[in-house]
Amino acid sequence: MPITMADDLIDEDGGLPAQPDPGVLRVALGQVPAMPSDSRTNLTSQVRWVHRAATQHVDLVIFPALSLTGYEMFLLSEGKLDLSLGDPIVEPLQSAAARLGLTVVTSAPLLVDGDRLLTSLAISPDGAVTVYAQQWLAPEEKTFFTAGSQAAVVMVRGRRVLLALGADAAEPAHIVSTPADLYCVSGRWFGRTAMENHLGQRASLAGIPVLAANYAGWTGGNESCGASGAWGPDGRRLAGARGAGAELVLVDLPPLSG
């Protein structure tokens, strides 16, 4: 399955990429920084990135794990990061998704029935919000979060997009237990080699493309490795982010066969 990456989408004059052919799904991976506990600043930044993605004919935008609040666990213990279902903070992203006709996946800690969940919020063009709670938690996350119990698939232009967060991708059962055409991970990685090997293995295991959005800059007490990008069904990593800084990585997925 050929996948075209950002480096190949910019035209010879350095302008915006051309609109993809019908049937092609264009995904943007928002490799962005996050201000610790400043959800409104992070939201404003994400809305701007979504608008930038829309100028490049994108259908789906993915942001890193906890990118609305930052990944500082000690702030969770102080109750400074928690959001709740129906929180108006997501309304600007809902408005942008509807106006621009694309799907946005952001991430935040949510309090639901007394449980703190590490969630992805998939915002569709019709304004609907699909909430996915991370099912497999890293050791440091177990102190602060309750694991989710159900997978979540969102439809984007006829593609079944399986949502994943961080340590979900470390558990092979997550990617193989739910039929999907695409696996999109909102994550936080510090080591590039481990990230590349890990996600490549997941892609080859399931035989579907794996796309991952990582942070830019520092978060959670360490510096992100960047490296947002895509891995093909054969497990091979394709060219992705140019570095560890803020960047919008574009991935073109060809029409589904059959």
C-alpha positions, 0 to 999 in steps of 0.5 A: 500500500503506497503512502505519500508523506509530507515531504512529497506533498509540497510542490516544487515552488514550496507551495501548498500541496495539491488537493488529493485524488478522490478516494484518497484520505489525507491525515495531518499529524499535529506534532505540537507543544503543550503548555502545562495546565494551560488548556485554553492556550493549548486549545487556541493553538490546536484550533490554529493548527486545524485551520492550517491543516484545512488549507492543505485539504486534510480529512483528519487531524490527530494531536498527541496524548493529553495535548490539551493539558500537557502530560505533567502527572504531578498536576493531576494529583493537584486536580489542576488538569481535570476536564469533564464531559460537556466542558465548553473548552472543546466547542471551538474545535467542534466549530472548526471541525464543522466549518472546515468539514474535517475530523479532529482527534485531541486528548485530555484527562476527563472525570466521568462518574468519579473516575479520571480517564485518559481520553481521546476526543474525536470530533466529527464534522457534524459536531459529534464527540466520540470519547475513547478512554485508554485501555492499557495504562503505563505504570506511572499512569495507573496512579492517576487514571482508571483504565477504559474498557472499550475500543473506539472506532470512528468513520472518516470518509469510509475508513474505520479509524481505530483510536489509540493512546500511548501504552495501548500501542504496547499491547498487541491485543489492542490493534488486532481485536477490533477490525479497522482500516487505520490505527491512529495513536496519540502518544508521548515518546522520548526515544525515537528508535524504540518508537519506530520499532514499536509502531512498525511491529504493530503495523505489520502485526495487523497489516494496516497503516499505523499513524502516530502524533507525538509532542514537540518540545518538553512535556512530562519532565522530558524532551519529546523525540518528535518523529511523528509519522506513518508505518506501512502494513509491512512495518516499514517506517516512511518519512515523517516529521523532519525533526522534534519541533512543531510541525504538521506531518501530512500522510496520504492514504490511497483508496481502499482496495476492493 
